[in-house]
């Protein structure tokens, strides 16, 4: 029989928090994260700030560049870099 690991490190907790933000965390990961948050103030603060950030991004009206614009900017940037080389 395998042992079930309930305790997680802070790095693992932060990673799980990030996964939860994007709805990629499993039920068991969320359970372990909540247990960790009971006794770790630093991770509670990280989770709180992560939640705030997610809410702000959802309500923002950010417009992203399309892929063609990004590729053109990249080519232009690389050309300028090439021109600067001696």
N, C-alpha and C positions, 0 to 999 in steps of 0.2 A: 504494500500500500504506500502511495506517495504522500509526503507531507504537504499540507497546504500552507503557503507562506502568506501571512496576513500583513506583516510589517513591511513597509516599503521605505526606501531612502528618499531624501528630499529631491534628488535629481529625478528619480522615478515618479515622484508625486507631481513635480512640475511638468514632466512630460505627459503624464496622464491628464493633468489639468488642460494642457494645450490640446490634447486629443479630444477631450470632452467639449472644448470650445468648438471644434469642427465636427462634433457628433461622430467621432471615430472610436471612442472608448467603449469597451465592453462593460456589461453590468458588473462583473467581478472587479474590474479595474476601478470603477466608480465607488464600489463598496470599500475597497482598500484605500482609495484616496480619502473618502470621508472619515475612515478610522484614523488615518494619518493626520488629517486636519484637526482632529480632536485635541491632539497633544503638540502640534507644531504651529506656533504662531507665525513664523516666517512664511510657511507655505499657505497659511490662511490669508496673509496679506497678499501674497503672489496671486492666489486664486481670486481674491476680491478685486485686485487691480486688473487682472485678466478679464474678469466679467465686465468691469466698467469699460475697458477698451472695446470689447466685443459689442456692447450696447451702443457706444459712440459711433463705431464704424457702421453699424446697421442703420442708424438714423442719419448718417451723413449723406451728402449728395455728391460724392466723389465720382468724377468721370475719369475712366482709365483710357489710355491710348490703345488704339487697336494694334494688332500684330504688325501690320504693314508700316505704320508710323514708327513703331519701336525698331523695326529692322532698318528703316531708312536712317533713323537717328544713330543707330549702331554703326552703319556703313560710313556715315558722315564723320562720326567721331574717330573711327579707325583711320580714315583718310587723313584727317587733321593730325593724328599721331604720327602717321607715316611721313607726312610733310615736315614734321618737327625733328625727325631723326637726321643726324648728320651723316 
